[in-house]
Amino acid sequence: MKRKRSSINDLDLDRWREYDDILTDSLWLIPERDRSGVHTADYHGNFVPQIPYQAMRRYTKAGEVVLDPFLGSGTTLIECRRLGRHGIGLELQPAVLKTTRERITAEQNPHNITTTALAADSTCVGPSGVKIRRALNTIGSDHAHLAILHPPYHSIIRFSDSPEDLSNCTTTEEFISRFGLVVDLVTQFLPPERYLVLVIGDIYEKGVWTPLGFQCMQQVMQRGFSLKSIVVKDMQGNRAKRNLERMWRYRSLAGGFYIFRHEYVMFFRRDPD
Ligand SMILES: C[S@@+](CC[C@H](N)C(=O)[O-])C[C@H]1O[C@@H](n2cnc3c(N)ncnc32)[C@H](O)[C@@H]1O
């Protein structure tokens, strides 16, 4: 019997046994970052390329458009070049963007796709929406097919001094509400039944665990998305803690808490109209 082809990706379910590289469990243990091509770990706070890789393989076809409103060092757009997906990324910091653009264009572009890295504040729904619309016009599409959101985990890493930077929000409430604006921005460009992927971690501060991931999850779901999966991904290379293992172990035992070793990759599908 011929199996149905997916309308959301290029996987051929008749050949499902061959897709060893595609993860299907909700626990992702990724011991090694992909450092091939122009990928590096230089940008403090960037995600492993395996995350956008997995998301694009599952939720896009070749030639479709991926939107990333927290571009950082450009990991998503580099993966776009490799996988033949168009990519639009937004990054607040012009200085970061300069290096990011150089890195992205240094990656080969065998599928001849368009990657656009825009200087923009993703919480400015109107003006940033205009920039995304222009980039989509250049590609020849009126919408994106997948959104990948990797915001700051509030104040865990301060990315800049800019007040627009989500890592400088003074309270969790402000962070959550401004994150919601970014979801508003991407939702404009994401049709029903398309996917939004959120990569986020929680915070432990002053003796209290704040479930930032679940609070951000609520923001997405309040905007007409259904939760499809929560993946727990191991965090191996947290620079701040790498050389301080013993001290953190002591703190954990003394303070009655567990040391973060995970972050979340949450998958949502926009509800039908
Ligand atoms: C966790 S990093 C994303 C890293 C990225 N996934 C990568 O692999 O390089 C979050 C990024 O969001 C940027 N950012 C913070 N607030 C922003 C805003 N309001 N609009 C756009 N970008 C913002 C930060 O400068 C930082 O580069």
The ligand as a Gaussian input file, in Angstrom:
#p B3LYP/6-31G(d) Opt

LIG

0 1
 C       19.534000      33.242000      22.502000
 S       20.172000      34.364000      21.324000
 C       19.783000      33.586000      19.788000
 C       20.968000      32.784000      19.297000
 C       20.769000      32.163000      17.933000
 N       19.774000      31.105000      17.952000
 C       22.097000      31.617000      17.430000
 O       22.196000      30.383000      17.246000
 O       23.040000      32.394000      17.308000
 C       18.998000      35.681000      21.385000
 C       19.310000      36.836000      20.450000
 O       18.181000      37.722000      20.469000
 C       18.665000      39.051000      20.317000
 N       17.598000      39.945000      20.789000
 C       17.299000      40.309000      22.047000
 N       16.229000      41.140000      22.066000
 C       15.839000      41.271000      20.772000
 C       14.806000      42.006000      20.137000
 N       13.950000      42.782000      20.840000
 N       14.685000      41.927000      18.788000
 C       15.551000      41.161000      18.054000
 N       16.566000      40.468000      18.605000
 C       16.706000      40.517000      19.947000
 C       19.944000      39.072000      21.110000
 O       20.803000      40.118000      20.682000
 C       20.522000      37.680000      20.816000
 O       21.408000      37.718000      19.732000

